[in-house]
Structure formats: structure tokens, C-alpha cells
């Protein structure tokens, strides 16, 4: 795992996100995240999913796209 539950990360859009959960699916690390306000005191917006990619020691975080994959992740994270 690259990040831990309840850790706050900053993404390229310069917004901070709270890690709500982590799961490995088919050898890929997925995170359920939710944006937090500038003060870091409240979550805002809706929950979303990202995947962490390790490319030769460089860590990239990408949004998960595709309705089928999003539905599968939603089911896994809520069970």
C-alpha cells in the first residue's frame, strides 16, 4: 500500500483528499477518497476512486473511469 486509511493526500488539482479505504484488486491498489475543505476539518463533495500506479519508482494516482469498474469497486468497498 502506498497510502493509509485516514491519510490526507494532495492531488494534481491542488485539492486535498481523505483516504476512506484501500483495497488491492487484481494486483492494483485502489483507494476510495473524498475531498476535504481547505481547513482540513470537513469532507466535501462525493466519494470517488483512484488507482495508484508505480512506474519505475515514480508514483502516479489516476481517477478510476468506466461504469463497470466503478460499480465493482463500490460493491467491494461497501461489503
LONU-869636 format. One record per atom (N, C-alpha, C): residue in one letter; x negated, y, z negated; residue number from 1; atom name. Coordinates in nm, 4 decimals. Layout:
code_X_Y_Z_pos_site
a_X_Y_Z_NUM_CA
...
//
This chain:
code_X_Y_Z_pos_site
x_-0.0846_-0.1182_0.0000_1_N
x_0.0000_0.0000_0.0000_1_CA
x_-0.0890_0.1243_0.0000_1_C
x_-0.0433_0.2235_0.0705_2_N
x_-0.1180_0.3487_0.0794_2_CA
x_-0.0666_0.4517_-0.0213_2_C
x_0.0642_0.4518_-0.0449_3_N
x_0.1272_0.5441_-0.1385_3_CA
x_0.2081_0.4639_-0.2393_3_C
x_0.2355_0.5247_-0.3524_4_N
x_0.3116_0.4579_-0.4582_4_CA
x_0.4479_0.5228_-0.4773_4_C
x_0.5413_0.4449_-0.5312_5_N
x_0.6730_0.4966_-0.5637_5_CA
x_0.6582_0.6154_-0.6580_5_C
x_0.7389_0.7170_-0.6370_6_N
x_0.7421_0.8423_-0.7137_6_CA
x_0.6239_0.9341_-0.6849_6_C
x_0.5383_0.8986_-0.5915_7_N
x_0.4293_0.9865_-0.5495_7_CA
x_0.4854_1.0910_-0.4531_7_C
x_0.4286_1.2102_-0.4551_8_N
x_0.4685_1.3165_-0.3634_8_CA
x_0.3617_1.3291_-0.2561_8_C
x_0.4067_1.3292_-0.1293_9_N
x_0.3145_1.3437_-0.0170_9_CA
x_0.3560_1.4634_0.0678_9_C
x_0.2600_1.5238_0.1345_10_N
x_0.2888_1.6338_0.2279_10_CA
x_0.2677_1.5808_0.3685_10_C
x_0.3667_1.5997_0.4551_11_N
x_0.3562_1.5552_0.5931_11_CA
x_0.3170_1.6709_0.6843_11_C
x_0.2966_1.6413_0.8116_12_N
x_0.2507_1.7420_0.9081_12_CA
x_0.3387_1.8659_0.9131_12_C
x_0.4673_1.8507_0.8835_13_N
x_0.5588_1.9642_0.8887_13_CA
x_0.5425_2.0572_0.7682_13_C
x_0.4398_2.0292_0.6853_14_N
x_0.4067_2.1093_0.5659_14_CA
x_0.5138_2.1031_0.4584_14_C
x_0.6004_2.0008_0.4637_15_N
x_0.7014_1.9813_0.3605_15_CA
x_0.6579_1.8653_0.2728_15_C
x_0.7011_1.8699_0.1476_16_N
x_0.6681_1.7645_0.0517_16_CA
x_0.7820_1.6639_0.0424_16_C
x_0.7439_1.5371_0.0268_17_N
x_0.8411_1.4289_0.0199_17_CA
x_0.8087_1.3381_-0.0980_17_C
x_0.9138_1.2916_-0.1632_18_N
x_0.9018_1.1975_-0.2729_18_CA
x_0.9151_1.0565_-0.2165_18_C
x_0.8226_0.9678_-0.2539_19_N
x_0.8313_0.8280_-0.2136_19_CA
x_0.9345_0.7600_-0.3036_19_C
x_1.0444_0.7146_-0.2449_20_N
x_1.1510_0.6499_-0.3208_20_CA
x_1.1303_0.4996_-0.3311_20_C
x_1.0620_0.4421_-0.2337_21_N
x_1.0393_0.2984_-0.2336_21_CA
x_0.9405_0.2601_-0.1258_21_C
x_0.8832_0.1421_-0.1413_22_N
x_0.7820_0.0903_-0.0495_22_CA
x_0.8127_-0.0550_-0.0184_22_C
x_0.7895_-0.0944_0.1073_23_N
x_0.8143_-0.2325_0.1443_23_CA
x_0.7255_-0.2708_0.2620_23_C
x_0.6737_-0.3926_0.2599_24_N
x_0.5978_-0.4451_0.3733_24_CA
x_0.6913_-0.5341_0.4537_24_C
x_0.7057_-0.5018_0.5821_25_N
x_0.7907_-0.5787_0.6725_25_CA
x_0.7085_-0.6082_0.7974_25_C
x_0.6923_-0.7364_0.8274_26_N
x_0.6177_-0.7784_0.9464_26_CA
x_0.4804_-0.7114_0.9525_26_C
x_0.4087_-0.7145_0.8392_27_N
x_0.2720_-0.6613_0.8261_27_CA
x_0.2614_-0.5099_0.8456_27_C
x_0.3721_-0.4381_0.8338_28_N
x_0.3694_-0.2920_0.8394_28_CA
x_0.4250_-0.2373_0.7085_28_C
x_0.3687_-0.1254_0.6620_29_N
x_0.4099_-0.0666_0.5350_29_CA
x_0.5107_0.0459_0.5625_29_C
x_0.6318_0.0284_0.5088_30_N
x_0.7390_0.1259_0.5269_30_CA
x_0.7682_0.1937_0.3937_30_C
x_0.8077_0.3197_0.4035_31_N
x_0.8425_0.3985_0.2858_31_CA
x_0.9778_0.4637_0.3066_31_C
x_1.0587_0.4642_0.2011_32_N
x_1.1802_0.5440_0.2017_32_CA
x_1.1432_0.6733_0.1302_32_C
x_1.1685_0.7853_0.1956_33_N
x_1.1274_0.9149_0.1417_33_CA
x_1.2448_1.0116_0.1399_33_C
x_1.2289_1.1182_0.0632_34_N
x_1.3272_1.2257_0.0617_34_CA
x_1.2540_1.3556_0.0320_34_C
x_1.2873_1.4582_0.1091_35_N
x_1.2224_1.5886_0.0922_35_CA
x_1.2522_1.6451_-0.0455_35_C
x_1.1541_1.7143_-0.1019_36_N
x_1.1754_1.7844_-0.2284_36_CA
x_1.1596_1.9344_-0.2055_36_C
x_1.2190_2.0129_-0.2934_37_N
x_1.2122_2.1583_-0.2781_37_CA
x_1.0708_2.2089_-0.3052_37_C
x_1.0462_2.3362_-0.2762_38_N
x_0.9121_2.3946_-0.2909_38_CA
x_0.8613_2.3868_-0.4342_38_C
x_0.9524_2.3936_-0.5297_39_N
x_0.9127_2.3883_-0.6706_39_CA
x_0.8808_2.2449_-0.7139_39_C
x_0.9226_2.1476_-0.6333_40_N
x_0.8989_2.0081_-0.6674_40_CA
x_0.9902_1.9549_-0.7750_40_C
x_1.1047_2.0218_-0.7940_41_N
x_1.1942_1.9843_-0.9031_41_CA
x_1.3187_1.9076_-0.8585_41_C
x_1.3576_1.9193_-0.7313_42_N
x_1.4805_1.8559_-0.6826_42_CA
x_1.4589_1.7977_-0.5435_42_C
x_1.5284_1.6853_-0.5176_43_N
x_1.5280_1.6310_-0.3828_43_CA
x_1.6325_1.7058_-0.3006_43_C
x_1.6031_1.7231_-0.1732_44_N
x_1.6947_1.7917_-0.0821_44_CA
x_1.7041_1.7099_0.0463_44_C
x_1.8094_1.7314_0.1208_45_N
x_1.8246_1.6589_0.2464_45_CA
x_1.8585_1.5132_0.2240_45_C
x_1.8527_1.4376_0.3333_46_N
x_1.8881_1.2963_0.3247_46_CA
x_1.7634_1.2090_0.3227_46_C
x_1.7818_1.0856_0.2794_47_N
x_1.6721_0.9908_0.2752_47_CA
x_1.6338_0.9520_0.4187_47_C
x_1.5053_0.9214_0.4381_48_N
x_1.4596_0.8763_0.5691_48_CA
x_1.3492_0.7735_0.5492_48_C
x_1.3024_0.7161_0.6597_49_N
x_1.1998_0.6134_0.6547_49_CA
x_1.0804_0.6536_0.7391_49_C
x_0.9616_0.6209_0.6893_50_N
x_0.8382_0.6406_0.7649_50_CA
x_0.7569_0.5116_0.7565_50_C
x_0.6658_0.4967_0.8511_51_N
x_0.5758_0.3826_0.8521_51_CA
x_0.4334_0.4361_0.8479_51_C
x_0.3482_0.3705_0.7699_52_N
x_0.2075_0.4098_0.7588_52_CA
x_0.1261_0.3237_0.8538_52_C
x_0.0378_0.3882_0.9291_53_N
x_-0.0461_0.3184_1.0262_53_CA
x_-0.1913_0.3503_0.9956_53_C
x_-0.2707_0.2456_0.9763_54_N
x_-0.4132_0.2610_0.9519_54_CA
x_-0.4855_0.2330_1.0832_54_C
x_-0.5431_0.3356_1.1423_55_N
x_-0.6128_0.3223_1.2695_55_CA
x_-0.7609_0.3514_1.2480_55_C
x_-0.8397_0.2458_1.2334_56_N
x_-0.9839_0.2580_1.2115_56_CA
x_-1.0175_0.3507_1.0945_56_C
x_-0.9464_0.3330_0.9836_57_N
x_-0.9738_0.4114_0.8643_57_CA
x_-0.9005_0.5447_0.8575_57_C
x_-0.8305_0.5816_0.9642_58_N
x_-0.7505_0.7045_0.9648_58_CA
x_-0.6049_0.6670_0.9385_58_C
x_-0.5441_0.7320_0.8398_59_N
x_-0.4065_0.7020_0.8025_59_CA
x_-0.3113_0.7973_0.8722_59_C
x_-0.2135_0.7409_0.9420_60_N
x_-0.1098_0.8178_1.0088_60_CA
x_0.0250_0.7762_0.9521_60_C
x_0.1159_0.8722_0.9409_61_N
x_0.2513_0.8449_0.8954_61_CA
x_0.3452_0.8893_1.0064_61_C
x_0.4316_0.7968_1.0512_62_N
x_0.5244_0.8265_1.1606_62_CA
x_0.6669_0.7992_1.1163_62_C
x_0.7597_0.8802_1.1672_63_N
x_0.9014_0.8562_1.1423_63_CA
x_0.9421_0.7246_1.2074_63_C
x_1.0292_0.6521_1.1396_64_N
x_1.0851_0.5302_1.1968_64_CA
x_1.2022_0.5710_1.2854_64_C
x_1.2034_0.5233_1.4072_65_N
x_1.3115_0.5532_1.5010_65_CA
x_1.3733_0.4234_1.5498_65_C
x_1.4903_0.4334_1.6034_66_N
x_1.5617_0.3162_1.6532_66_CA
x_1.6666_0.2718_1.5535_66_C
x_1.7901_0.2743_1.5975_67_N
x_1.9030_0.2446_1.5100_67_CA
x_1.8940_0.1050_1.4482_67_C
x_1.8495_0.0069_1.5262_68_N
x_1.8402_-0.1303_1.4752_68_CA
x_1.7372_-0.1404_1.3627_68_C
x_1.6209_-0.0813_1.3836_69_N
x_1.5154_-0.0861_1.2816_69_CA
x_1.5581_-0.0079_1.1576_69_C
x_1.6210_0.1090_1.1766_70_N
x_1.6669_0.1882_1.0632_70_CA
x_1.7723_0.1126_0.9819_70_C
x_1.8633_0.0453_1.0493_71_N
x_1.9665_-0.0321_0.9795_71_CA
x_1.9050_-0.1463_0.9001_71_C
x_1.8067_-0.2142_0.9595_72_N
x_1.7396_-0.3244_0.8910_72_CA
x_1.6680_-0.2745_0.7662_72_C
x_1.5966_-0.1615_0.7786_73_N
x_1.5264_-0.1067_0.6636_73_CA
x_1.6230_-0.0627_0.5545_73_C
x_1.7322_0.0012_0.5930_74_N
x_1.8328_0.0458_0.4953_74_CA
x_1.8847_-0.0738_0.4158_74_C
x_1.9114_-0.1833_0.4862_75_N
x_1.9600_-0.3042_0.4208_75_CA
x_1.8547_-0.3614_0.3257_75_C
x_1.7297_-0.3667_0.3696_76_N
x_1.6225_-0.4223_0.2863_76_CA
x_1.5972_-0.3364_0.1621_76_C
x_1.6002_-0.2054_0.1777_77_N
x_1.5706_-0.1174_0.0652_77_CA
x_1.6851_-0.1119_-0.0359_77_C
x_1.8057_-0.1456_0.0045_78_N
x_1.9182_-0.1397_-0.0879_78_CA
x_1.9512_-0.2755_-0.1503_78_C
x_1.8846_-0.3798_-0.1033_79_N
x_1.9154_-0.5136_-0.1600_79_CA
x_1.8261_-0.5470_-0.2765_79_C
//
